[in-house]
Amino acid sequence: MSAEAPPPGTAPRATPETTFEDFLRTDIRVGRITAVEPLPGARKPAYKLTLDFGPEIGVKQSSAQITARYTPGELIGRQILAVVNFPPRRIAGFKSEVLTLGVPDETGEVILIRPGEDAPLGGRLF
């Protein structure tokens, strides 16, 4: 499960003001990519990611439309941030359990969000 970037050349609209309590309901954690495979049947090229979030959350799967910027070899071992408390979604028959987070580059391709330094697996964003 990955968020789709806005079309190239368009700026995302600002969302309405929210509260700190709303932010706290979104559980964003550090995970490590342990496996990457192509996701056949996806509307846009995507990978199936296997992510380790440590002993509290465990291993989860995510689909991610990141094939334009990343090869599987570049992704293995990389830490990322993901929302771990959204309900799972089926994408091309694949159960995506977490939302891998990213931001668009200048052409709209996804740049993954990751810690600046190695962080404990399962560490929560605050």
PALO-254181 format. One line per 10 residues: number of its first residue (from 1); for each residue z, x, y of N, C-alpha, C, CB. Coordinates in steps of 0.1 Angstrom, whole numbers. Glycine has a CB too. Layout:
NUM = Z:X:Y:Z:X:Y:Z:X:Y:Z:X:Y; ...;
***
This chain:
1 = 0:9:-11:0:0:0:0:9:12:12:-10:0; -10:8:20:-10:16:32:-15:7:44:-19:29:31; -10:10:55:-14:2:67:-28:6:71:-4:4:79; -36:-4:75:-50:-1:79:-49:3:94:-59:-13:77; -57:13:97:-58:18:111:-67:8:119:-63:33:111; -64:7:132:-73:-1:140:-87:6:140:-68:-2:155; -97:-2:144:-111:4:144:-112:15:154:-121:-7:148; -120:25:150:-121:37:159:-125:33:173:-132:47:154; -118:40:183:-121:37:197:-113:25:203:-136:34:198; -105:19:195:-96:8:200:-82:13:199:-99:-5:192;
11 = -74:9:209:-60:12:209:-52:0:203:-55:15:224; -42:3:195:-34:-8:190:-27:-15:201:-25:-3:179; -25:-28:200:-18:-35:210:-3:-33:208:-21:-50:209; 4:-33:219:19:-31:218:24:-44:212:25:-29:232; 35:-43:204:41:-55:198:52:-60:206:46:-51:183; 56:-72:204:67:-77:212:80:-69:210:70:-92:209; 89:-69:220:101:-62:219:109:-67:207:110:-64:232; 116:-57:200:124:-61:189:138:-56:191:118:-54:176; 147:-57:181:161:-53:182:163:-42:172:170:-65:179; 174:-35:175:178:-24:166:182:-29:152:191:-17:172;
21 = 187:-41:151:190:-48:138:177:-50:130:198:-61:140; 166:-54:137:154:-56:131:149:-42:125:143:-62:140; 150:-32:133:146:-19:128:154:-15:116:148:-8:139; 167:-17:116:175:-13:104:171:-21:91:190:-16:107; 165:-32:92:161:-40:80:149:-33:74:158:-54:84; 142:-25:81:130:-18:75:136:-4:69:119:-15:85; 135:-3:56:140:9:49:129:19:47:147:5:36; 129:30:56:119:40:56:126:53:50:114:43:70; 120:58:39:126:69:32:116:80:29:131:64:18; 122:92:26:114:104:23:111:104:8:122:117:27;
31 = 98:106:5:94:108:-9:85:120:-10:87:95:-14; 83:124:-23:74:135:-26:63:130:-35:82:147:-32; 51:134:-31:39:130:-39:39:139:-52:26:131:-31; 39:132:-64:39:140:-76:27:138:-84:51:135:-85; 18:128:-81:6:126:-88:-4:118:-78:7:118:-101; -17:121:-80:-27:115:-71:-39:112:-81:-31:123:-59; -44:99:-80:-56:96:-88:-64:87:-79:-52:88:-101; -77:87:-81:-86:77:-74:-82:63:-78:-101:80:-77; -84:54:-68:-81:39:-71:-95:32:-72:-73:33:-60; -100:31:-84:-113:25:-86:-112:10:-83:-118:26:-101;
41 = -123:4:-77:-123:-10:-74:-117:-13:-60:-115:-17:-84; -112:-4:-53:-107:-7:-39:-118:-9:-30:-98:5:-34; -117:-18:-20:-127:-21:-11:-131:-8:-3:-123:-32:-1; -121:0:1:-123:12:8:-118:23:-1:-117:13:22; -124:35:-1:-119:46:-10:-104:48:-8:-126:59:-7; -97:49:-19:-82:50:-18:-77:58:-30:-75:37:-18; -65:63:-29:-58:70:-40:-46:61:-45:-53:84:-35; -43:63:-57:-30:58:-63:-21:70:-62:-32:53:-78; -10:68:-55:0:79:-53:12:76:-62:4:81:-38; 18:86:-68:31:85:-75:40:93:-66:30:90:-90;
51 = 51:86:-62:61:91:-52:75:92:-58:60:83:-39; 81:103:-57:95:105:-61:104:103:-49:97:118:-69; 113:93:-49:123:91:-38:137:95:-42:122:77:-34; 138:103:-53:152:107:-57:159:97:-66:160:110:-45; 171:101:-70:178:92:-80:182:78:-75:190:99:-84; 184:76:-63:188:63:-58:177:53:-59:193:63:-44; 165:57:-55:153:48:-55:144:50:-66:146:49:-42; 142:62:-71:134:65:-82:120:68:-79:135:54:-92; 111:66:-89:97:69:-87:90:55:-84:91:75:-100; 81:56:-74:74:44:-70:59:47:-69:79:38:-57;
61 = 50:37:-68:36:39:-67:32:33:-53:28:32:-78; 21:39:-48:15:34:-35:0:36:-35:22:40:-23; -7:27:-30:-21:29:-27:-22:34:-13:-30:16:-29; -32:43:-10:-33:49:3:-48:52:6:-24:61:5; -53:47:17:-66:50:21:-67:63:29:-72:38:30; -65:74:22:-64:87:29:-74:97:23:-50:92:27; -84:92:16:-94:101:10:-103:109:19:-103:93:0; -104:104:32:-113:111:41:-106:124:47:-116:102:53; -93:124:47:-86:136:53:-79:145:42:-75:131:62; -77:139:30:-69:147:21:-75:147:7:-55:140:19;
71 = -74:158:0:-78:159:-14:-66:158:-23:-86:173:-17; -67:154:-35:-55:153:-44:-47:166:-44:-59:150:-58; -54:178:-44:-47:191:-45:-38:193:-32:-56:202:-46; -43:188:-21:-35:190:-8:-23:181:-8:-44:187:4; -23:170:-16:-12:160:-15:-1:163:-25:-18:146:-18; -4:169:-36:7:171:-46:18:180:-40:1:178:-59; 30:175:-41:41:183:-36:45:180:-21:39:197:-37; 36:172:-14:38:169:0:49:158:1:25:165:7; 57:160:11:67:149:14:60:140:24:80:155:20; 64:127:23:58:116:32:70:107:35:46:109:25;
81 = 67:98:44:76:87:47:70:74:43:80:86:63; 78:65:37:73:52:33:83:41:34:68:53:18; 79:29:36:88:17:36:90:14:22:81:5:45; 102:13:18:105:11:3:111:-3:1:115:21:-1; 112:-12:11:118:-25:9:108:-36:12:131:-27:17; 95:-34:12:85:-45:13:83:-49:-1:72:-40:20; 79:-62:-3:75:-67:-16:62:-59:-21:73:-82:-17; 61:-57:-34:49:-51:-39:36:-59:-36:50:-49:-55; 25:-52:-36:12:-59:-34:2:-54:-44:6:-56:-20; -7:-63:-49:-17:-59:-58:-29:-55:-50:-20:-71:-68;
91 = -34:-43:-53:-46:-38:-46:-56:-33:-57:-43:-26:-36; -67:-39:-58:-77:-36:-68:-70:-35:-82:-84:-23:-65; -61:-45:-85:-54:-45:-98:-43:-36:-99:-64:-43:-109; -40:-28:-89:-29:-18:-89:-17:-23:-82:-34:-5:-83; -5:-22:-88:7:-26:-81:12:-15:-72:18:-30:-92; 11:-18:-59:15:-8:-48:29:-13:-44:5:-8:-36; 39:-4:-47:53:-8:-45:59:-4:-32:61:-2:-56; 53:6:-25:59:10:-12:47:12:-2:66:24:-13; 50:11:11:40:13:21:41:27:26:42:3:33; 31:36:23:30:49:28:26:49:42:20:58:19;
101 = 33:56:51:31:55:65:22:66:71:44:56:73; 14:62:81:5:71:87:1:66:101:-8:73:79; -6:74:108:-11:71:121:-26:74:121:-4:78:133; -34:68:130:-48:71:130:-51:84:138:-56:59:136; -62:91:133:-67:102:141:-77:97:151:-73:113:132; -84:105:158:-94:101:168:-105:92:162:-99:113:175; -108:93:149:-119:85:143:-113:73:135:-127:94:134; -100:71:135:-94:60:128:-90:64:114:-104:49:127; -91:76:109:-87:80:96:-72:82:96:-94:93:91; -65:80:85:-51:81:84:-45:95:83:-46:72:72;
111 = -36:98:92:-28:110:91:-14:106:86:-27:118:105; -10:112:75:3:109:69:14:113:78:4:115:55; 25:105:78:37:108:85:46:116:75:44:96:90; 51:127:79:60:135:70:71:142:78:52:145:62; 82:146:72:92:153:79:86:167:83:104:155:70; 92:172:94:88:185:99:93:197:91:92:187:113; 103:194:83:109:203:74:112:196:61:122:210:79; 114:203:50:117:197:37:130:190:39:118:208:26; 130:177:34:142:169:35:146:164:21:139:157:45; 159:160:20:163:155:7:155:142:3:178:151:7;
121 = 151:141:-9:144:129:-14:152:117:-13:139:131:-29; 146:106:-7:154:94:-5:161:93:8:164:92:-16; 160:104:16:166:104:29:161:93:38:164:118:36; 169:86:44:165:74:52:163:78:67:176:63:52; 152:73:72:148:75:86:158:67:95:134:70:89; 163:73:105:172:66:115:169:71:129:187:68:111;
***
